[in-house]
Amino acid sequence: MFTRVVELISKQGKARELSSTINDKIVPILKKQAGFVDEIVLVSDAPGERTASPRFSTSVREETLWLQTTWKRFVQHTKAGTAVTSQV
């Protein structure tokens, strides 16, 4: 099992919306990929509007494939709700 955490800083007041976007638009894409196990979205109640999204895959190889094939889509879908560029 391999875990990669994507941390996002959302625009003020957009953290919950960003969480919904990940669950509604990104996770369905990920479910179609080989090796994908699960993704959860954690939203902080503390100031700073931080959102963390750990993804679970069967191997590092599958995660590398995700970076090559899906990362750009992830950034596009979450761009409207983030204050800075998303980083892995």
Rosetta constraint file for C-alpha pairs under 8 A:
AtomPair CA 1 CA 56 HARMONIC 6.87 0.50
AtomPair CA 1 CA 57 HARMONIC 5.79 0.50
AtomPair CA 1 CA 58 HARMONIC 4.51 0.50
AtomPair CA 1 CA 59 HARMONIC 5.61 0.50
AtomPair CA 2 CA 56 HARMONIC 5.77 0.50
AtomPair CA 2 CA 57 HARMONIC 5.20 0.50
AtomPair CA 2 CA 58 HARMONIC 5.87 0.50
AtomPair CA 2 CA 59 HARMONIC 5.26 0.50
AtomPair CA 2 CA 60 HARMONIC 6.00 0.50
AtomPair CA 2 CA 63 HARMONIC 7.84 0.50
AtomPair CA 3 CA 54 HARMONIC 6.42 0.50
AtomPair CA 3 CA 55 HARMONIC 5.49 0.50
AtomPair CA 3 CA 56 HARMONIC 4.64 0.50
AtomPair CA 3 CA 57 HARMONIC 6.33 0.50
AtomPair CA 4 CA 54 HARMONIC 5.62 0.50
AtomPair CA 4 CA 55 HARMONIC 5.35 0.50
AtomPair CA 4 CA 56 HARMONIC 6.79 0.50
AtomPair CA 4 CA 63 HARMONIC 7.65 0.50
AtomPair CA 4 CA 88 HARMONIC 7.51 0.50
AtomPair CA 5 CA 52 HARMONIC 6.58 0.50
AtomPair CA 5 CA 53 HARMONIC 5.53 0.50
AtomPair CA 5 CA 54 HARMONIC 4.14 0.50
AtomPair CA 5 CA 55 HARMONIC 6.22 0.50
AtomPair CA 5 CA 88 HARMONIC 6.54 0.50
AtomPair CA 6 CA 52 HARMONIC 5.78 0.50
AtomPair CA 6 CA 53 HARMONIC 5.11 0.50
AtomPair CA 6 CA 54 HARMONIC 6.24 0.50
AtomPair CA 6 CA 55 HARMONIC 7.91 0.50
AtomPair CA 6 CA 86 HARMONIC 7.54 0.50
AtomPair CA 6 CA 87 HARMONIC 6.29 0.50
AtomPair CA 6 CA 88 HARMONIC 4.77 0.50
AtomPair CA 7 CA 50 HARMONIC 7.14 0.50
AtomPair CA 7 CA 51 HARMONIC 5.80 0.50
AtomPair CA 7 CA 52 HARMONIC 4.42 0.50
AtomPair CA 7 CA 53 HARMONIC 6.28 0.50
AtomPair CA 7 CA 86 HARMONIC 7.01 0.50
AtomPair CA 7 CA 87 HARMONIC 6.46 0.50
AtomPair CA 7 CA 88 HARMONIC 6.79 0.50
AtomPair CA 8 CA 50 HARMONIC 5.82 0.50
AtomPair CA 8 CA 51 HARMONIC 5.05 0.50
AtomPair CA 8 CA 52 HARMONIC 6.18 0.50
AtomPair CA 8 CA 82 HARMONIC 6.69 0.50
AtomPair CA 8 CA 84 HARMONIC 7.73 0.50
AtomPair CA 8 CA 86 HARMONIC 5.66 0.50
AtomPair CA 8 CA 87 HARMONIC 7.18 0.50
AtomPair CA 9 CA 15 HARMONIC 7.98 0.50
AtomPair CA 9 CA 48 HARMONIC 7.11 0.50
AtomPair CA 9 CA 49 HARMONIC 5.65 0.50
AtomPair CA 9 CA 50 HARMONIC 4.61 0.50
AtomPair CA 9 CA 51 HARMONIC 6.16 0.50
AtomPair CA 9 CA 82 HARMONIC 5.70 0.50
AtomPair CA 9 CA 83 HARMONIC 5.75 0.50
AtomPair CA 9 CA 84 HARMONIC 6.41 0.50
AtomPair CA 9 CA 86 HARMONIC 7.77 0.50
AtomPair CA 10 CA 14 HARMONIC 5.84 0.50
AtomPair CA 10 CA 15 HARMONIC 5.41 0.50
AtomPair CA 10 CA 18 HARMONIC 7.14 0.50
AtomPair CA 10 CA 49 HARMONIC 5.39 0.50
AtomPair CA 10 CA 50 HARMONIC 6.30 0.50
AtomPair CA 10 CA 51 HARMONIC 7.16 0.50
AtomPair CA 10 CA 81 HARMONIC 5.50 0.50
AtomPair CA 10 CA 82 HARMONIC 3.96 0.50
AtomPair CA 10 CA 83 HARMONIC 5.03 0.50
AtomPair CA 10 CA 84 HARMONIC 7.54 0.50
AtomPair CA 11 CA 15 HARMONIC 7.12 0.50
AtomPair CA 11 CA 49 HARMONIC 7.02 0.50
AtomPair CA 11 CA 81 HARMONIC 5.67 0.50
AtomPair CA 11 CA 82 HARMONIC 5.15 0.50
AtomPair CA 11 CA 83 HARMONIC 4.62 0.50
AtomPair CA 12 CA 48 HARMONIC 7.98 0.50
AtomPair CA 12 CA 49 HARMONIC 6.43 0.50
AtomPair CA 12 CA 83 HARMONIC 7.98 0.50
AtomPair CA 13 CA 49 HARMONIC 7.47 0.50
AtomPair CA 14 CA 18 HARMONIC 6.02 0.50
AtomPair CA 14 CA 49 HARMONIC 7.79 0.50
AtomPair CA 14 CA 81 HARMONIC 5.76 0.50
AtomPair CA 14 CA 82 HARMONIC 7.81 0.50
AtomPair CA 15 CA 19 HARMONIC 6.21 0.50
AtomPair CA 15 CA 43 HARMONIC 6.63 0.50
AtomPair CA 15 CA 49 HARMONIC 5.93 0.50
AtomPair CA 15 CA 50 HARMONIC 7.24 0.50
AtomPair CA 15 CA 51 HARMONIC 6.72 0.50
AtomPair CA 15 CA 81 HARMONIC 7.34 0.50
AtomPair CA 16 CA 20 HARMONIC 6.29 0.50
AtomPair CA 16 CA 43 HARMONIC 7.17 0.50
AtomPair CA 17 CA 21 HARMONIC 6.22 0.50
AtomPair CA 17 CA 81 HARMONIC 7.25 0.50
AtomPair CA 18 CA 22 HARMONIC 6.33 0.50
AtomPair CA 18 CA 78 HARMONIC 6.49 0.50
AtomPair CA 18 CA 81 HARMONIC 5.59 0.50
AtomPair CA 18 CA 82 HARMONIC 7.63 0.50
AtomPair CA 19 CA 23 HARMONIC 6.30 0.50
AtomPair CA 19 CA 41 HARMONIC 6.17 0.50
AtomPair CA 19 CA 42 HARMONIC 7.84 0.50
AtomPair CA 19 CA 43 HARMONIC 7.34 0.50
AtomPair CA 19 CA 51 HARMONIC 7.62 0.50
AtomPair CA 20 CA 24 HARMONIC 5.83 0.50
AtomPair CA 21 CA 25 HARMONIC 5.54 0.50
AtomPair CA 21 CA 26 HARMONIC 7.08 0.50
AtomPair CA 21 CA 77 HARMONIC 7.16 0.50
AtomPair CA 21 CA 78 HARMONIC 6.91 0.50
AtomPair CA 22 CA 26 HARMONIC 4.84 0.50
AtomPair CA 22 CA 27 HARMONIC 6.30 0.50
AtomPair CA 22 CA 41 HARMONIC 7.70 0.50
AtomPair CA 22 CA 77 HARMONIC 7.84 0.50
AtomPair CA 22 CA 78 HARMONIC 7.33 0.50
AtomPair CA 23 CA 27 HARMONIC 5.33 0.50
AtomPair CA 23 CA 28 HARMONIC 7.66 0.50
AtomPair CA 23 CA 41 HARMONIC 7.75 0.50
AtomPair CA 24 CA 28 HARMONIC 6.89 0.50
AtomPair CA 25 CA 29 HARMONIC 7.01 0.50
AtomPair CA 25 CA 77 HARMONIC 7.35 0.50
AtomPair CA 26 CA 30 HARMONIC 6.35 0.50
AtomPair CA 26 CA 74 HARMONIC 6.43 0.50
AtomPair CA 26 CA 77 HARMONIC 7.65 0.50
AtomPair CA 27 CA 31 HARMONIC 6.10 0.50
AtomPair CA 27 CA 39 HARMONIC 7.05 0.50
AtomPair CA 28 CA 32 HARMONIC 6.94 0.50
AtomPair CA 29 CA 33 HARMONIC 7.24 0.50
AtomPair CA 30 CA 36 HARMONIC 6.41 0.50
AtomPair CA 31 CA 36 HARMONIC 6.16 0.50
AtomPair CA 31 CA 37 HARMONIC 7.74 0.50
AtomPair CA 31 CA 38 HARMONIC 7.93 0.50
AtomPair CA 32 CA 36 HARMONIC 7.84 0.50
AtomPair CA 34 CA 62 HARMONIC 7.07 0.50
AtomPair CA 35 CA 57 HARMONIC 5.31 0.50
AtomPair CA 35 CA 58 HARMONIC 4.94 0.50
AtomPair CA 35 CA 59 HARMONIC 6.98 0.50
AtomPair CA 35 CA 62 HARMONIC 5.75 0.50
AtomPair CA 36 CA 56 HARMONIC 6.47 0.50
AtomPair CA 36 CA 57 HARMONIC 4.60 0.50
AtomPair CA 36 CA 58 HARMONIC 6.56 0.50
AtomPair CA 36 CA 62 HARMONIC 7.47 0.50
AtomPair CA 37 CA 55 HARMONIC 7.70 0.50
AtomPair CA 37 CA 56 HARMONIC 5.25 0.50
AtomPair CA 37 CA 57 HARMONIC 5.03 0.50
AtomPair CA 37 CA 58 HARMONIC 6.77 0.50
AtomPair CA 38 CA 55 HARMONIC 5.91 0.50
AtomPair CA 38 CA 56 HARMONIC 5.14 0.50
AtomPair CA 38 CA 57 HARMONIC 7.12 0.50
AtomPair CA 39 CA 53 HARMONIC 6.67 0.50
AtomPair CA 39 CA 54 HARMONIC 5.74 0.50
AtomPair CA 39 CA 55 HARMONIC 4.28 0.50
AtomPair CA 39 CA 56 HARMONIC 6.05 0.50
AtomPair CA 40 CA 53 HARMONIC 5.60 0.50
AtomPair CA 40 CA 54 HARMONIC 5.81 0.50
AtomPair CA 40 CA 55 HARMONIC 6.73 0.50
AtomPair CA 41 CA 51 HARMONIC 7.00 0.50
AtomPair CA 41 CA 52 HARMONIC 5.94 0.50
AtomPair CA 41 CA 53 HARMONIC 4.49 0.50
AtomPair CA 41 CA 54 HARMONIC 6.90 0.50
AtomPair CA 42 CA 51 HARMONIC 5.63 0.50
AtomPair CA 42 CA 52 HARMONIC 5.12 0.50
AtomPair CA 42 CA 53 HARMONIC 6.09 0.50
AtomPair CA 43 CA 49 HARMONIC 7.59 0.50
AtomPair CA 43 CA 50 HARMONIC 6.32 0.50
AtomPair CA 43 CA 51 HARMONIC 4.59 0.50
AtomPair CA 43 CA 52 HARMONIC 6.59 0.50
AtomPair CA 44 CA 49 HARMONIC 6.49 0.50
AtomPair CA 44 CA 50 HARMONIC 5.66 0.50
AtomPair CA 44 CA 51 HARMONIC 6.21 0.50
AtomPair CA 45 CA 49 HARMONIC 7.43 0.50
AtomPair CA 57 CA 62 HARMONIC 6.57 0.50
AtomPair CA 57 CA 63 HARMONIC 6.64 0.50
AtomPair CA 58 CA 62 HARMONIC 6.86 0.50
AtomPair CA 59 CA 63 HARMONIC 6.68 0.50
AtomPair CA 60 CA 64 HARMONIC 6.18 0.50
AtomPair CA 61 CA 65 HARMONIC 6.34 0.50
AtomPair CA 62 CA 66 HARMONIC 6.30 0.50
AtomPair CA 63 CA 67 HARMONIC 6.36 0.50
AtomPair CA 64 CA 68 HARMONIC 6.37 0.50
AtomPair CA 65 CA 69 HARMONIC 6.04 0.50
AtomPair CA 66 CA 70 HARMONIC 5.18 0.50
AtomPair CA 66 CA 71 HARMONIC 6.44 0.50
AtomPair CA 67 CA 71 HARMONIC 4.93 0.50
AtomPair CA 70 CA 74 HARMONIC 6.28 0.50
AtomPair CA 71 CA 75 HARMONIC 6.30 0.50
AtomPair CA 72 CA 76 HARMONIC 6.21 0.50
AtomPair CA 73 CA 77 HARMONIC 6.11 0.50
AtomPair CA 74 CA 78 HARMONIC 6.18 0.50
AtomPair CA 75 CA 79 HARMONIC 5.63 0.50
AtomPair CA 75 CA 85 HARMONIC 7.80 0.50
AtomPair CA 75 CA 86 HARMONIC 6.45 0.50
AtomPair CA 76 CA 80 HARMONIC 7.99 0.50
AtomPair CA 78 CA 82 HARMONIC 6.33 0.50
AtomPair CA 79 CA 85 HARMONIC 7.51 0.50
AtomPair CA 79 CA 86 HARMONIC 7.99 0.50
AtomPair CA 82 CA 86 HARMONIC 7.44 0.50
